[in-house]
């Protein structure tokens, strides 16, 4: 399982929209294509909802499965299923 660490988008442990937007745009999202991904908050306590929303939307277009939480008990958030015609279907 691949791990996306939210600290990669933070500036000195906090989230500022302009900094986040720049880091988000420069991030190599291709490494998550068709993979299971766990979003890790890396111990950050004040992660704004818009950070999770932005990351989740991007990952839902790429990842096969999305999980959140620690390594011992990740919570499944999203699974992309493929039908017989190879068209992606999304299941929450």
Secondary structure as UniProt FT lines:
FT   STRAND          2..5
FT   HELIX           6..9
FT   TURN            12..13
FT   HELIX           17..26
FT   HELIX           29..32
FT   TURN            33..34
FT   STRAND          36..40
FT   TURN            42..43
FT   HELIX           49..60
FT   TURN            61..62
FT   STRAND          65..68
FT   STRAND          75..82
FT   TURN            84..85
FT   STRAND          88..91
//
